[in-house]
Amino acid sequence: MYLRQQAVLYDVPERPVEISGPDVLPFLEHIVVRKISNLKQERGRYAIACTRRDGLFMDRVLFRLADDSFCFVQLNGALDTWLLAHKRDFDIHVADPQSQVLQI
């Protein structure tokens, strides 16, 4: 009964990292083990980012904000640094959108 009549809002220790640019799709499909190109705008998908030796780096939710812009919600950590370290020749931009994550 309470689930239908009440809600709780939590401020969680997660932060978004925005990834954008002309090469964002091939870049994301290079670092996560899931197809991203068919993710519709304003939708999210569980995605696992892997290391070069097939190890798990992080699993979180990836949201598509626009055709060339995504948001990867992470626990406190160094995702932005890790993304830049794997940038190679991809034309992407990694930024902190200065926002917080809330859960209902």
C-alpha positions as CSV (number, residue, x, y, z in Angstrom):
1,M,0.0,0.0,0.0
2,Y,2.8,2.5,0.9
3,L,4.5,2.0,-2.4
4,R,1.5,3.4,-4.2
5,Q,0.9,6.3,-1.9
6,Q,4.3,7.5,-0.7
7,A,7.8,7.9,-2.1
8,V,11.3,8.7,-0.6
9,L,13.8,10.8,-2.4
10,Y,17.5,9.8,-1.8
11,D,20.6,11.8,-2.6
12,V,23.0,9.1,-3.6
13,P,26.8,9.2,-3.9
14,E,26.8,8.9,-7.6
15,R,27.8,11.5,-10.2
16,P,27.3,11.7,-13.9
17,V,30.1,12.0,-16.5
18,E,29.1,13.4,-19.9
19,I,30.7,11.9,-23.0
20,S,30.1,13.7,-26.3
21,G,31.6,14.3,-29.7
22,P,31.5,13.0,-33.3
23,D,33.1,9.7,-32.4
24,V,31.1,9.0,-29.2
25,L,29.3,6.0,-30.6
26,P,32.3,4.0,-31.8
27,F,34.2,5.0,-28.6
28,L,31.4,3.8,-26.3
29,E,31.0,0.6,-28.2
30,H,34.8,0.1,-27.9
31,I,34.8,0.4,-24.1
32,V,31.5,-1.2,-23.1
33,V,30.3,-4.7,-23.8
34,R,26.9,-3.8,-25.2
35,K,25.5,-2.2,-28.4
36,I,25.0,1.5,-27.8
37,S,24.1,2.7,-31.3
38,N,20.5,1.5,-31.0
39,L,19.9,3.2,-27.7
40,K,17.2,5.8,-28.2
41,Q,17.5,9.4,-27.0
42,E,16.4,10.1,-23.5
43,R,16.7,6.4,-22.6
44,G,19.2,4.5,-20.4
45,R,20.8,1.1,-20.5
46,Y,22.9,-0.9,-18.1
47,A,26.4,-1.1,-19.5
48,I,29.7,-2.7,-18.3
49,A,33.0,-1.0,-19.0
50,C,35.9,-3.4,-19.4
51,T,39.6,-3.2,-19.1
52,R,41.9,-4.2,-22.0
53,R,42.5,-7.6,-20.4
54,D,38.7,-8.3,-20.3
55,G,38.3,-7.3,-16.6
56,L,35.4,-5.4,-15.2
57,F,36.2,-1.7,-14.6
58,M,32.7,-0.4,-13.8
59,D,29.1,-1.3,-14.4
60,R,26.5,1.5,-14.3
61,V,23.7,3.0,-16.3
62,L,24.5,4.9,-19.6
63,F,21.9,7.5,-20.8
64,R,21.7,8.9,-24.3
65,L,21.1,12.7,-24.1
66,A,21.3,13.5,-27.8
67,D,22.7,11.9,-31.0
68,D,26.3,12.7,-30.0
69,S,26.0,13.0,-26.2
70,F,25.8,10.4,-23.4
71,C,25.9,10.4,-19.6
72,F,27.5,7.6,-17.7
73,V,26.4,7.6,-14.0
74,Q,29.2,6.4,-11.8
75,L,29.8,5.8,-8.2
76,N,32.5,8.1,-6.8
77,G,35.6,7.2,-8.8
78,A,37.8,8.1,-11.6
79,L,35.7,7.2,-14.6
80,D,36.4,10.5,-16.4
81,T,40.2,9.9,-16.1
82,W,39.8,6.3,-17.2
83,L,37.7,7.4,-20.3
84,L,40.4,9.9,-21.3
85,A,43.1,7.3,-20.9
86,H,41.2,5.1,-23.4
87,K,40.4,7.9,-25.8
88,R,43.1,7.0,-28.4
89,D,42.2,8.6,-31.7
90,F,38.5,9.0,-31.0
91,D,37.2,12.6,-31.2
92,I,35.3,12.8,-27.9
93,H,34.9,15.2,-25.0
94,V,34.6,14.1,-21.4
95,A,33.0,16.6,-18.9
96,D,31.5,16.9,-15.5
97,P,28.0,18.4,-16.0
98,Q,28.0,19.7,-12.4
99,S,24.8,17.8,-11.5
100,Q,23.8,15.3,-8.8
101,V,21.9,12.1,-9.0
102,L,18.7,11.6,-7.0
103,Q,16.7,8.4,-6.7
104,I,13.0,8.0,-5.8
